[in-house]
Amino acid sequence: MADILIRDIPEPLKREIELAAHKVGQSLSDRAIDLLRKGMAAERRSQQELSLSA
């Protein structure tokens, strides 16, 4: 597995991710990975919808 360092994350966003992680019993890193995956999937869907409408 690779590592990634994300700098200058606003403190409120970090707290929001920490709270979301705690609610589902995940670590901060695991929750961040899940959120990145969901964000990337949404991005792909959006791009596909744009290319279908073009």
mmCIF entry with sequence, helices, sheets and N, C-alpha, C, O atoms, coordinates in Angstrom:
data_MODEL
# 
_entry.id   MODEL 
# 
_entity.id                         1 
_entity.type                       polymer 
_entity.pdbx_number_of_molecules   1 
# 
_entity_poly.entity_id                      1 
_entity_poly.type                           'polypeptide(L)' 
_entity_poly.nstd_linkage                   no 
_entity_poly.nstd_monomer                   no 
_entity_poly.pdbx_seq_one_letter_code       MADILIRDIPEPLKREIELAAHKVGQSLSDRAIDLLRKGMAAERRSQQELSLSA 
_entity_poly.pdbx_seq_one_letter_code_can   MADILIRDIPEPLKREIELAAHKVGQSLSDRAIDLLRKGMAAERRSQQELSLSA 
_entity_poly.pdbx_strand_id                 A 
# 
loop_
_entity_poly_seq.entity_id 
_entity_poly_seq.num 
_entity_poly_seq.mon_id 
_entity_poly_seq.hetero 
1 1  MET n 
1 2  ALA n 
1 3  ASP n 
1 4  ILE n 
1 5  LEU n 
1 6  ILE n 
1 7  ARG n 
1 8  ASP n 
1 9  ILE n 
1 10 PRO n 
1 11 GLU n 
1 12 PRO n 
1 13 LEU n 
1 14 LYS n 
1 15 ARG n 
1 16 GLU n 
1 17 ILE n 
1 18 GLU n 
1 19 LEU n 
1 20 ALA n 
1 21 ALA n 
1 22 HIS n 
1 23 LYS n 
1 24 VAL n 
1 25 GLY n 
1 26 GLN n 
1 27 SER n 
1 28 LEU n 
1 29 SER n 
1 30 ASP n 
1 31 ARG n 
1 32 ALA n 
1 33 ILE n 
1 34 ASP n 
1 35 LEU n 
1 36 LEU n 
1 37 ARG n 
1 38 LYS n 
1 39 GLY n 
1 40 MET n 
1 41 ALA n 
1 42 ALA n 
1 43 GLU n 
1 44 ARG n 
1 45 ARG n 
1 46 SER n 
1 47 GLN n 
1 48 GLN n 
1 49 GLU n 
1 50 LEU n 
1 51 SER n 
1 52 LEU n 
1 53 SER n 
1 54 ALA n 
# 
_struct_asym.id          A 
_struct_asym.entity_id   1 
# 
loop_
_struct_conf.conf_type_id 
_struct_conf.id 
_struct_conf.pdbx_PDB_helix_id 
_struct_conf.beg_label_comp_id 
_struct_conf.beg_label_asym_id 
_struct_conf.beg_label_seq_id 
_struct_conf.pdbx_beg_PDB_ins_code 
_struct_conf.end_label_comp_id 
_struct_conf.end_label_asym_id 
_struct_conf.end_label_seq_id 
_struct_conf.pdbx_end_PDB_ins_code 
_struct_conf.beg_auth_comp_id 
_struct_conf.beg_auth_asym_id 
_struct_conf.beg_auth_seq_id 
_struct_conf.end_auth_comp_id 
_struct_conf.end_auth_asym_id 
_struct_conf.end_auth_seq_id 
_struct_conf.pdbx_PDB_helix_class 
_struct_conf.details 
_struct_conf.pdbx_PDB_helix_length 
HELX_P HELX_P1 AA1 GLU A 11 ? VAL A 24 ? GLU A 11 VAL A 24 1 ? 14 
HELX_P HELX_P2 AA2 LEU A 28 ? SER A 53 ? LEU A 28 SER A 53 1 ? 26 
# 
_struct_conf_type.id          HELX_P 
_struct_conf_type.criteria    ? 
_struct_conf_type.reference   ? 
# 
loop_
_atom_site.group_PDB 
_atom_site.id 
_atom_site.type_symbol 
_atom_site.label_atom_id 
_atom_site.label_alt_id 
_atom_site.label_comp_id 
_atom_site.label_asym_id 
_atom_site.label_entity_id 
_atom_site.label_seq_id 
_atom_site.pdbx_PDB_ins_code 
_atom_site.Cartn_x 
_atom_site.Cartn_y 
_atom_site.Cartn_z 
_atom_site.occupancy 
_atom_site.B_iso_or_equiv 
_atom_site.pdbx_formal_charge 
_atom_site.auth_seq_id 
_atom_site.auth_comp_id 
_atom_site.auth_asym_id 
_atom_site.auth_atom_id 
_atom_site.pdbx_PDB_model_num 
ATOM 1   N N  . MET A 1 1  ? 0.833   -1.179 0.000   1.00 0.00 ? 1  MET A N  1 
ATOM 2   C CA . MET A 1 1  ? 0.000   0.000  0.000   1.00 0.00 ? 1  MET A CA 1 
ATOM 3   C C  . MET A 1 1  ? 0.876   1.239  0.000   1.00 0.00 ? 1  MET A C  1 
ATOM 4   O O  . MET A 1 1  ? 1.966   1.263  0.571   1.00 0.00 ? 1  MET A O  1 
ATOM 5   N N  . ALA A 1 2  ? 0.369   2.253  -0.649  1.00 0.00 ? 2  ALA A N  1 
ATOM 6   C CA . ALA A 1 2  ? 1.088   3.519  -0.723  1.00 0.00 ? 2  ALA A CA 1 
ATOM 7   C C  . ALA A 1 2  ? 0.570   4.470  0.360   1.00 0.00 ? 2  ALA A C  1 
ATOM 8   O O  . ALA A 1 2  ? -0.520  4.284  0.902   1.00 0.00 ? 2  ALA A O  1 
ATOM 9   N N  . ASP A 1 3  ? 1.360   5.469  0.655   1.00 0.00 ? 3  ASP A N  1 
ATOM 10  C CA . ASP A 1 3  ? 0.968   6.508  1.595   1.00 0.00 ? 3  ASP A CA 1 
ATOM 11  C C  . ASP A 1 3  ? 0.722   7.795  0.831   1.00 0.00 ? 3  ASP A C  1 
ATOM 12  O O  . ASP A 1 3  ? 1.284   8.014  -0.242  1.00 0.00 ? 3  ASP A O  1 
ATOM 13  N N  . ILE A 1 4  ? -0.116  8.634  1.391   1.00 0.00 ? 4  ILE A N  1 
ATOM 14  C CA . ILE A 1 4  ? -0.353  9.952  0.824   1.00 0.00 ? 4  ILE A CA 1 
ATOM 15  C C  . ILE A 1 4  ? -0.398  10.946 1.985   1.00 0.00 ? 4  ILE A C  1 
ATOM 16  O O  . ILE A 1 4  ? -0.958  10.658 3.043   1.00 0.00 ? 4  ILE A O  1 
ATOM 17  N N  . LEU A 1 5  ? 0.188   12.098 1.773   1.00 0.00 ? 5  LEU A N  1 
ATOM 18  C CA . LEU A 1 5  ? 0.181   13.150 2.773   1.00 0.00 ? 5  LEU A CA 1 
ATOM 19  C C  . LEU A 1 5  ? -0.605  14.314 2.200   1.00 0.00 ? 5  LEU A C  1 
ATOM 20  O O  . LEU A 1 5  ? -0.275  14.824 1.129   1.00 0.00 ? 5  LEU A O  1 
ATOM 21  N N  . ILE A 1 6  ? -1.626  14.730 2.894   1.00 0.00 ? 6  ILE A N  1 
ATOM 22  C CA . ILE A 1 6  ? -2.427  15.866 2.448   1.00 0.00 ? 6  ILE A CA 1 
ATOM 23  C C  . ILE A 1 6  ? -2.205  16.990 3.450   1.00 0.00 ? 6  ILE A C  1 
ATOM 24  O O  . ILE A 1 6  ? -2.545  16.861 4.626   1.00 0.00 ? 6  ILE A O  1 
ATOM 25  N N  . ARG A 1 7  ? -1.645  18.071 2.986   1.00 0.00 ? 7  ARG A N  1 
ATOM 26  C CA . ARG A 1 7  ? -1.304  19.193 3.860   1.00 0.00 ? 7  ARG A CA 1 
ATOM 27  C C  . ARG A 1 7  ? -2.431  20.224 3.900   1.00 0.00 ? 7  ARG A C  1 
ATOM 28  O O  . ARG A 1 7  ? -3.263  20.312 2.996   1.00 0.00 ? 7  ARG A O  1 
ATOM 29  N N  . ASP A 1 8  ? -2.423  20.976 4.954   1.00 0.00 ? 8  ASP A N  1 
ATOM 30  C CA . ASP A 1 8  ? -3.292  22.146 5.107   1.00 0.00 ? 8  ASP A CA 1 
ATOM 31  C C  . ASP A 1 8  ? -4.783  21.815 5.032   1.00 0.00 ? 8  ASP A C  1 
ATOM 32  O O  . ASP A 1 8  ? -5.562  22.577 4.460   1.00 0.00 ? 8  ASP A O  1 
ATOM 33  N N  . ILE A 1 9  ? -5.175  20.691 5.604   1.00 0.00 ? 9  ILE A N  1 
ATOM 34  C CA . ILE A 1 9  ? -6.586  20.356 5.714   1.00 0.00 ? 9  ILE A CA 1 
ATOM 35  C C  . ILE A 1 9  ? -7.198  21.269 6.780   1.00 0.00 ? 9  ILE A C  1 
ATOM 36  O O  . ILE A 1 9  ? -6.692  21.344 7.899   1.00 0.00 ? 9  ILE A O  1 
ATOM 37  N N  . PRO A 1 10 ? -8.270  21.954 6.437   1.00 0.00 ? 10 PRO A N  1 
ATOM 38  C CA . PRO A 1 10 ? -8.897  22.815 7.459   1.00 0.00 ? 10 PRO A CA 1 
ATOM 39  C C  . PRO A 1 10 ? -9.313  21.983 8.676   1.00 0.00 ? 10 PRO A C  1 
ATOM 40  O O  . PRO A 1 10 ? -9.834  20.875 8.538   1.00 0.00 ? 10 PRO A O  1 
ATOM 41  N N  . GLU A 1 11 ? -9.078  22.529 9.856   1.00 0.00 ? 11 GLU A N  1 
ATOM 42  C CA . GLU A 1 11 ? -9.379  21.810 11.096  1.00 0.00 ? 11 GLU A CA 1 
ATOM 43  C C  . GLU A 1 11 ? -10.839 21.366 11.175  1.00 0.00 ? 11 GLU A C  1 
ATOM 44  O O  . GLU A 1 11 ? -11.099 20.249 11.621  1.00 0.00 ? 11 GLU A O  1 
ATOM 45  N N  . PRO A 1 12 ? -11.808 22.196 10.758  1.00 0.00 ? 12 PRO A N  1 
ATOM 46  C CA . PRO A 1 12 ? -13.204 21.728 10.811  1.00 0.00 ? 12 PRO A CA 1 
ATOM 47  C C  . PRO A 1 12 ? -13.454 20.496 9.922   1.00 0.00 ? 12 PRO A C  1 
ATOM 48  O O  . PRO A 1 12 ? -14.228 19.614 10.293  1.00 0.00 ? 12 PRO A O  1 
ATOM 49  N N  . LEU A 1 13 ? -12.815 20.437 8.777   1.00 0.00 ? 13 LEU A N  1 
ATOM 50  C CA . LEU A 1 13 ? -12.964 19.271 7.906   1.00 0.00 ? 13 LEU A CA 1 
ATOM 51  C C  . LEU A 1 13 ? -12.354 18.034 8.553   1.00 0.00 ? 13 LEU A C  1 
ATOM 52  O O  . LEU A 1 13 ? -12.940 16.952 8.503   1.00 0.00 ? 13 LEU A O  1 
ATOM 53  N N  . LYS A 1 14 ? -11.189 18.190 9.154   1.00 0.00 ? 14 LYS A N  1 
ATOM 54  C CA . LYS A 1 14 ? -10.545 17.063 9.845   1.00 0.00 ? 14 LYS A CA 1 
ATOM 55  C C  . LYS A 1 14 ? -11.429 16.548 10.968  1.00 0.00 ? 14 LYS A C  1 
ATOM 56  O O  . LYS A 1 14 ? -11.590 15.339 11.132  1.00 0.00 ? 14 LYS A O  1 
ATOM 57  N N  . ARG A 1 15 ? -12.003 17.462 11.741  1.00 0.00 ? 15 ARG A N  1 
ATOM 58  C CA . ARG A 1 15 ? -12.896 17.048 12.833  1.00 0.00 ? 15 ARG A CA 1 
ATOM 59  C C  . ARG A 1 15 ? -14.130 16.328 12.296  1.00 0.00 ? 15 ARG A C  1 
ATOM 60  O O  . ARG A 1 15 ? -14.590 15.344 12.875  1.00 0.00 ? 15 ARG A O  1 
ATOM 61  N N  . GLU A 1 16 ? -14.654 16.828 11.190  1.00 0.00 ? 16 GLU A N  1 
ATOM 62  C CA . GLU A 1 16 ? -15.830 16.189 10.589  1.00 0.00 ? 16 GLU A CA 1 
ATOM 63  C C  . GLU A 1 16 ? -15.516 14.753 10.164  1.00 0.00 ? 16 GLU A C  1 
ATOM 64  O O  . GLU A 1 16 ? -16.326 13.850 10.373  1.00 0.00 ? 16 GLU A O  1 
ATOM 65  N N  . ILE A 1 17 ? -14.362 14.549 9.578   1.00 0.00 ? 17 ILE A N  1 
ATOM 66  C CA . ILE A 1 17 ? -13.955 13.198 9.164   1.00 0.00 ? 17 ILE A CA 1 
ATOM 67  C C  . ILE A 1 17 ? -13.712 12.322 10.386  1.00 0.00 ? 17 ILE A C  1 
ATOM 68  O O  . ILE A 1 17 ? -14.089 11.150 10.395  1.00 0.00 ? 17 ILE A O  1 
ATOM 69  N N  . GLU A 1 18 ? -13.081 12.889 11.423  1.00 0.00 ? 18 GLU A N  1 
ATOM 70  C CA . GLU A 1 18 ? -12.856 12.124 12.654  1.00 0.00 ? 18 GLU A CA 1 
ATOM 71  C C  . GLU A 1 18 ? -14.181 11.683 13.275  1.00 0.00 ? 18 GLU A C  1 
ATOM 72  O O  . GLU A 1 18 ? -14.316 10.535 13.699  1.00 0.00 ? 18 GLU A O  1 
ATOM 73  N N  . LEU A 1 19 ? -15.154 12.586 13.331  1.00 0.00 ? 19 LEU A N  1 
ATOM 74  C CA . LEU A 1 19 ? -16.459 12.238 13.893  1.00 0.00 ? 19 LEU A CA 1 
ATOM 75  C C  . LEU A 1 19 ? -17.154 11.166 13.064  1.00 0.00 ? 19 LEU A C  1 
ATOM 76  O O  . LEU A 1 19 ? -17.747 10.235 13.609  1.00 0.00 ? 19 LEU A O  1 
ATOM 77  N N  . ALA A 1 20 ? -17.077 11.306 11.739  1.00 0.00 ? 20 ALA A N  1 
ATOM 78  C CA . ALA A 1 20 ? -17.681 10.302 10.862  1.00 0.00 ? 20 ALA A CA 1 
ATOM 79  C C  . ALA A 1 20 ? -17.011 8.945  11.067  1.00 0.00 ? 20 ALA A C  1 
ATOM 80  O O  . ALA A 1 20 ? -17.682 7.913  11.066  1.00 0.00 ? 20 ALA A O  1 
ATOM 81  N N  . ALA A 1 21 ? -15.700 8.945  11.240  1.00 0.00 ? 21 ALA A N  1 
ATOM 82  C CA . ALA A 1 21 ? -14.961 7.703  11.472  1.00 0.00 ? 21 ALA A CA 1 
ATOM 83  C C  . ALA A 1 21 ? -15.396 7.069  12.789  1.00 0.00 ? 21 ALA A C  1 
ATOM 84  O O  . ALA A 1 21 ? -15.636 5.864  12.861  1.00 0.00 ? 21 ALA A O  1 
ATOM 85  N N  . HIS A 1 22 ? -15.494 7.883  13.810  1.00 0.00 ? 22 HIS A N  1 
ATOM 86  C CA . HIS A 1 22 ? -15.877 7.380  15.126  1.00 0.00 ? 22 HIS A CA 1 
ATOM 87  C C  . HIS A 1 22 ? -17.270 6.754  15.095  1.00 0.00 ? 22 HIS A C  1 
ATOM 88  O O  . HIS A 1 22 ? -17.499 5.711  15.707  1.00 0.00 ? 22 HIS A O  1 
ATOM 89  N N  . LYS A 1 23 ? -18.199 7.391  14.383  1.00 0.00 ? 23 LYS A N  1 
ATOM 90  C CA . LYS A 1 23 ? -19.582 6.895  14.316  1.00 0.00 ? 23 LYS A CA 1 
ATOM 91  C C  . LYS A 1 23 ? -19.677 5.498  13.735  1.00 0.00 ? 23 LYS A C  1 
ATOM 92  O O  . LYS A 1 23 ? -20.541 4.716  14.131  1.00 0.00 ? 23 LYS A O  1 
ATOM 93  N N  . VAL A 1 24 ? -18.789 5.176  12.793  1.00 0.00 ? 24 VAL A N  1 
ATOM 94  C CA . VAL A 1 24 ? -18.850 3.865  12.138  1.00 0.00 ? 24 VAL A CA 1 
ATOM 95  C C  . VAL A 1 24 ? -17.729 2.927  12.597  1.00 0.00 ? 24 VAL A C  1 
ATOM 96  O O  . VAL A 1 24 ? -17.544 1.848  12.034  1.00 0.00 ? 24 VAL A O  1 
ATOM 97  N N  . GLY A 1 25 ? -16.985 3.350  13.623  1.00 0.00 ? 25 GLY A N  1 
ATOM 98  C CA . GLY A 1 25 ? -15.943 2.493  14.183  1.00 0.00 ? 25 GLY A CA 1 
ATOM 99  C C  . GLY A 1 25 ? -14.726 2.329  13.289  1.00 0.00 ? 25 GLY A C  1 
ATOM 100 O O  . GLY A 1 25 ? -14.105 1.266  13.273  1.00 0.00 ? 25 GLY A O  1 
ATOM 101 N N  . GLN A 1 26 ? -14.384 3.362  12.552  1.00 0.00 ? 26 GLN A N  1 
ATOM 102 C CA . GLN A 1 26 ? -13.218 3.314  11.671  1.00 0.00 ? 26 GLN A CA 1 
ATOM 103 C C  . GLN A 1 26 ? -12.128 4.241  12.201  1.00 0.00 ? 26 GLN A C  1 
ATOM 104 O O  . GLN A 1 26 ? -12.370 5.115  13.034  1.00 0.00 ? 26 GLN A O  1 
ATOM 105 N N  . SER A 1 27 ? -10.934 4.021  11.694  1.00 0.00 ? 27 SER A N  1 
ATOM 106 C CA . SER A 1 27 ? -9.852  4.960  11.960  1.00 0.00 ? 27 SER A CA 1 
ATOM 107 C C  . SER A 1 27 ? -10.026 6.162  11.037  1.00 0.00 ? 27 SER A C  1 
ATOM 108 O O  . SER A 1 27 ? -10.753 6.096  10.046  1.00 0.00 ? 27 SER A O  1 
ATOM 109 N N  . LEU A 1 28 ? -9.364  7.239  11.367  1.00 0.00 ? 28 LEU A N  1 
ATOM 110 C CA . LEU A 1 28 ? -9.396  8.429  10.525  1.00 0.00 ? 28 LEU A CA 1 
ATOM 111 C C  . LEU A 1 28 ? -8.904  8.093  9.120   1.00 0.00 ? 28 LEU A C  1 
ATOM 112 O O  . LEU A 1 28 ? -9.503  8.514  8.130   1.00 0.00 ? 28 LEU A O  1 
ATOM 113 N N  . SER A 1 29 ? -7.823  7.341  9.035   1.00 0.00 ? 29 SER A N  1 
ATOM 114 C CA . SER A 1 29 ? -7.266  6.975  7.725   1.00 0.00 ? 29 SER A CA 1 
ATOM 115 C C  . SER A 1 29 ? -8.241  6.128  6.914   1.00 0.00 ? 29 SER A C  1 
ATOM 116 O O  . SER A 1 29 ? -8.440  6.374  5.724   1.00 0.00 ? 29 SER A O  1 
ATOM 117 N N  . ASP A 1 30 ? -8.846  5.137  7.553   1.00 0.00 ? 30 ASP A N  1 
ATOM 118 C CA . ASP A 1 30 ? -9.793  4.281  6.830   1.00 0.00 ? 30 ASP A CA 1 
ATOM 119 C C  . ASP A 1 30 ? -10.995 5.079  6.337   1.00 0.00 ? 30 ASP A C  1 
ATOM 120 O O  . ASP A 1 30 ? -11.477 4.858  5.226   1.00 0.00 ? 30 ASP A O  1 
ATOM 121 N N  . ARG A 1 31 ? -11.481 6.012  7.167   1.00 0.00 ? 31 ARG A N  1 
ATOM 122 C CA . ARG A 1 31 ? -12.636 6.818  6.757   1.00 0.00 ? 31 ARG A CA 1 
ATOM 123 C C  . ARG A 1 31 ? -12.257 7.746  5.613   1.00 0.00 ? 31 ARG A C  1 
ATOM 124 O O  . ARG A 1 31 ? -13.035 7.929  4.677   1.00 0.00 ? 31 ARG A O  1 
ATOM 125 N N  . ALA A 1 32 ? -11.075 8.328  5.684   1.00 0.00 ? 32 ALA A N  1 
ATOM 126 C CA . ALA A 1 32 ? -10.610 9.209  4.616   1.00 0.00 ? 32 ALA A CA 1 
ATOM 127 C C  . ALA A 1 32 ? -10.490 8.437  3.297   1.00 0.00 ? 32 ALA A C  1 
ATOM 128 O O  . ALA A 1 32 ? -10.853 8.955  2.241   1.00 0.00 ? 32 ALA A O  1 
ATOM 129 N N  . ILE A 1 33 ? -9.986  7.209  3.354   1.00 0.00 ? 33 ILE A N  1 
ATOM 130 C CA . ILE A 1 33 ? -9.886  6.376  2.156   1.00 0.00 ? 33 ILE A CA 1 
ATOM 131 C C  . ILE A 1 33 ? -11.267 6.098  1.584   1.00 0.00 ? 33 ILE A C  1 
ATOM 132 O O  . ILE A 1 33 ? -11.467 6.193  0.374   1.00 0.00 ? 33 ILE A O  1 
ATOM 133 N N  . ASP A 1 34 ? -12.220 5.756  2.441   1.00 0.00 ? 34 ASP A N  1 
ATOM 134 C CA . ASP A 1 34 ? -13.593 5.514  1.978   1.00 0.00 ? 34 ASP A CA 1 
ATOM 135 C C  . ASP A 1 34 ? -14.171 6.757  1.305   1.00 0.00 ? 34 ASP A C  1 
ATOM 136 O O  . ASP A 1 34 ? -14.788 6.666  0.244   1.00 0.00 ? 34 ASP A O  1 
ATOM 137 N N  . LEU A 1 35 ? -13.968 7.908  1.925   1.00 0.00 ? 35 LEU A N  1 
ATOM 138 C CA . LEU A 1 35 ? -14.490 9.148  1.359   1.00 0.00 ? 35 LEU A CA 1 
ATOM 139 C C  . LEU A 1 35 ? -13.826 9.485  0.022   1.00 0.00 ? 35 LEU A C  1 
ATOM 140 O O  . LEU A 1 35 ? -14.492 9.956  -0.901  1.00 0.00 ? 35 LEU A O  1 
ATOM 141 N N  . LEU A 1 36 ? -12.533 9.249  -0.082  1.00 0.00 ? 36 LEU A N  1 
ATOM 142 C CA . LEU A 1 36 ? -11.843 9.469  -1.358  1.00 0.00 ? 36 LEU A CA 1 
ATOM 143 C C  . LEU A 1 36 ? -12.378 8.531  -2.440  1.00 0.00 ? 36 LEU A C  1 
ATOM 144 O O  . LEU A 1 36 ? -12.588 8.948  -3.579  1.00 0.00 ? 36 LEU A O  1 
ATOM 145 N N  . ARG A 1 37 ? -12.595 7.275  -2.086  1.00 0.00 ? 37 ARG A N  1 
ATOM 146 C CA . ARG A 1 37 ? -13.155 6.322  -3.053  1.00 0.00 ? 37 ARG A CA 1 
ATOM 147 C C  . ARG A 1 37 ? -14.534 6.775  -3.539  1.00 0.00 ? 37 ARG A C  1 
ATOM 148 O O  . ARG A 1 37 ? -14.812 6.760  -4.738  1.00 0.00 ? 37 ARG A O  1 
ATOM 149 N N  . LYS A 1 38 ? -15.389 7.176  -2.601  1.00 0.00 ? 38 LYS A N  1 
ATOM 150 C CA . LYS A 1 38 ? -16.735 7.636  -2.963  1.00 0.00 ? 38 LYS A CA 1 
ATOM 151 C C  . LYS A 1 38 ? -16.663 8.889  -3.828  1.00 0.00 ? 38 LYS A C  1 
ATOM 152 O O  . LYS A 1 38 ? -17.414 9.027  -4.794  1.00 0.00 ? 38 LYS A O  1 
ATOM 153 N N  . GLY A 1 39 ? -15.777 9.784  -3.487  1.00 0.00 ? 39 GLY A N  1 
ATOM 154 C CA . GLY A 1 39 ? -15.606 11.000 -4.279  1.00 0.00 ? 39 GLY A CA 1 
ATOM 155 C C  . GLY A 1 39 ? -15.126 10.705 -5.687  1.00 0.00 ? 39 GLY A C  1 
ATOM 156 O O  . GLY A 1 39 ? -15.597 11.313 -6.648  1.00 0.00 ? 39 GLY A O  1 
ATOM 157 N N  . MET A 1 40 ? -14.193 9.778  -5.813  1.00 0.00 ? 40 MET A N  1 
ATOM 158 C CA . MET A 1 40 ? -13.693 9.406  -7.139  1.00 0.00 ? 40 MET A CA 1 
ATOM 159 C C  . MET A 1 40 ? -14.780 8.725  -7.961  1.00 0.00 ? 40 MET A C  1 
ATOM 160 O O  . MET A 1 40 ? -14.883 8.963  -9.164  1.00 0.00 ? 40 MET A O  1 
ATOM 161 N N  . ALA A 1 41 ? -15.588 7.885  -7.329  1.00 0.00 ? 41 ALA A N  1 
ATOM 162 C CA . ALA A 1 41 ? -16.689 7.215  -8.033  1.00 0.00 ? 41 ALA A CA 1 
ATOM 163 C C  . ALA A 1 41 ? -17.703 8.250  -8.515  1.00 0.00 ? 41 ALA A C  1 
ATOM 164 O O  . ALA A 1 41 ? -18.196 8.152  -9.639  1.00 0.00 ? 41 ALA A O  1 
ATOM 165 N N  . ALA A 1 42 ? -18.015 9.229  -7.687  1.00 0.00 ? 42 ALA A N  1 
ATOM 166 C CA . ALA A 1 42 ? -18.949 10.283 -8.082  1.00 0.00 ? 42 ALA A CA 1 
ATOM 167 C C  . ALA A 1 42 ? -18.377 11.096 -9.240  1.00 0.00 ? 42 ALA A C  1 
ATOM 168 O O  . ALA A 1 42 ? -19.106 11.475 -10.157 1.00 0.00 ? 42 ALA A O  1 
ATOM 169 N N  . GLU A 1 43 ? -17.103 11.357 -9.197  1.00 0.00 ? 43 GLU A N  1 
ATOM 170 C CA . GLU A 1 43 ? -16.434 12.091 -10.277 1.00 0.00 ? 43 GLU A CA 1 
ATOM 171 C C  . GLU A 1 43 ? -16.525 11.321 -11.596 1.00 0.00 ? 43 GLU A C  1 
ATOM 172 O O  . GLU A 1 43 ? -16.816 11.901 -12.642 1.00 0.00 ? 43 GLU A O  1 
ATOM 173 N N  . ARG A 1 44 ? -16.275 10.015 -11.539 1.00 0.00 ? 44 ARG A N  1 
ATOM 174 C CA . ARG A 1 44 ? -16.372 9.191  -12.754 1.00 0.00 ? 44 ARG A CA 1 
ATOM 175 C C  . ARG A 1 44 ? -17.790 9.199  -13.307 1.00 0.00 ? 44 ARG A C  1 
ATOM 176 O O  . ARG A 1 44 ? -17.987 9.338  -14.514 1.00 0.00 ? 44 ARG A O  1 
ATOM 177 N N  . ARG A 1 45 ? -18.782 9.049  -12.424 1.00 0.00 ? 45 ARG A N  1 
ATOM 178 C CA . ARG A 1 45 ? -20.190 9.074  -12.869 1.00 0.00 ? 45 ARG A CA 1 
ATOM 179 C C  . ARG A 1 45 ? -20.519 10.412 -13.524 1.00 0.00 ? 45 ARG A C  1 
ATOM 180 O O  . ARG A 1 45 ? -21.181 10.453 -14.561 1.00 0.00 ? 45 ARG A O  1 
ATOM 181 N N  . SER A 1 46 ? -20.064 11.485 -12.930 1.00 0.00 ? 46 SER A N  1 
ATOM 182 C CA . SER A 1 46 ? -20.322 12.810 -13.467 1.00 0.00 ? 46 SER A CA 1 
ATOM 183 C C  . SER A 1 46 ? -19.699 12.967 -14.852 1.00 0.00 ? 46 SER A C  1 
ATOM 184 O O  . SER A 1 46 ? -20.323 13.507 -15.766 1.00 0.00 ? 46 SER A O  1 
ATOM 185 N N  . GLN A 1 47 ? -18.476 12.495 -14.995 1.00 0.00 ? 47 GLN A N  1 
ATOM 186 C CA . GLN A 1 47 ? -17.801 12.569 -16.288 1.00 0.00 ? 47 GLN A CA 1 
ATOM 187 C C  . GLN A 1 47 ? -18.509 11.733 -17.332 1.00 0.00 ? 47 GLN A C  1 
ATOM 188 O O  . GLN A 1 47 ? -18.626 12.147 -18.486 1.00 0.00 ? 47 GLN A O  1 
ATOM 189 N N  . GLN A 1 48 ? -18.990 10.541 -16.935 1.00 0.00 ? 48 GLN A N  1 
ATOM 190 C CA . GLN A 1 48 ? -19.707 9.681  -17.867 1.00 0.00 ? 48 GLN A CA 1 
ATOM 191 C C  . GLN A 1 48 ? -21.016 10.341 -18.304 1.00 0.00 ? 48 GLN A C  1 
ATOM 192 O O  . GLN A 1 48 ? -21.378 10.275 -19.479 1.00 0.00 ? 48 GLN A O  1 
ATOM 193 N N  . GLU A 1 49 ? -21.717 10.967 -17.381 1.00 0.00 ? 49 GLU A N  1 
ATOM 194 C CA . GLU A 1 49 ? -22.968 11.634 -17.712 1.00 0.00 ? 49 GLU A CA 1 
ATOM 195 C C  . GLU A 1 49 ? -22.718 12.791 -18.674 1.00 0.00 ? 49 GLU A C  1 
ATOM 196 O O  . GLU A 1 49 ? -23.501 13.012 -19.598 1.00 0.00 ? 49 GLU A O  1 
ATOM 197 N N  . LEU A 1 50 ? -21.632 13.526 -18.460 1.00 0.00 ? 50 LEU A N  1 
ATOM 198 C CA . LEU A 1 50 ? -21.297 14.621 -19.357 1.00 0.00 ? 50 LEU A CA 1 
ATOM 199 C C  . LEU A 1 50 ? -20.978 14.121 -20.762 1.00 0.00 ? 50 LEU A C  1 
ATOM 200 O O  . LEU A 1 50 ? -21.388 14.732 -21.749 1.00 0.00 ? 50 LEU A O  1 
ATOM 201 N N  . SER A 1 51 ? -20.252 13.019 -20.852 1.00 0.00 ? 51 SER A N  1 
ATOM 202 C CA . SER A 1 51 ? -19.884 12.503 -22.175 1.00 0.00 ? 51 SER A CA 1 
ATOM 203 C C  . SER A 1 51 ? -21.100 11.896 -22.881 1.00 0.00 ? 51 SER A C  1 
ATOM 204 O O  . SER A 1 51 ? -21.167 11.915 -24.111 1.00 0.00 ? 51 SER A O  1 
ATOM 205 N N  . LEU A 1 52 ? -22.056 11.362 -22.127 1.00 0.00 ? 52 LEU A N  1 
ATOM 206 C CA . LEU A 1 52 ? -23.271 10.816 -22.740 1.00 0.00 ? 52 LEU A CA 1 
ATOM 207 C C  . LEU A 1 52 ? -24.174 11.929 -23.254 1.00 0.00 ? 52 LEU A C  1 
ATOM 208 O O  . LEU A 1 52 ? -24.859 11.754 -24.262 1.00 0.00 ? 52 LEU A O  1 
ATOM 209 N N  . SER A 1 53 ? -24.182 13.071 -22.573 1.00 0.00 ? 53 SER A N  1 
ATOM 210 C CA . SER A 1 53 ? -25.058 14.163 -22.989 1.00 0.00 ? 53 SER A CA 1 
ATOM 211 C C  . SER A 1 53 ? -24.450 14.994 -24.109 1.00 0.00 ? 53 SER A C  1 
ATOM 212 O O  . SER A 1 53 ? -25.143 15.799 -24.731 1.00 0.00 ? 53 SER A O  1 
ATOM 213 N N  . ALA A 1 54 ? -23.172 14.806 -24.368 1.00 0.00 ? 54 ALA A N  1 
ATOM 214 C CA . ALA A 1 54 ? -22.487 15.588 -25.413 1.00 0.00 ? 54 ALA A CA 1 
ATOM 215 C C  . ALA A 1 54 ? -22.715 15.042 -26.802 1.00 0.00 ? 54 ALA A C  1 
ATOM 216 O O  . ALA A 1 54 ? -22.203 15.595 -27.775 1.00 0.00 ? 54 ALA A O  1 
# 
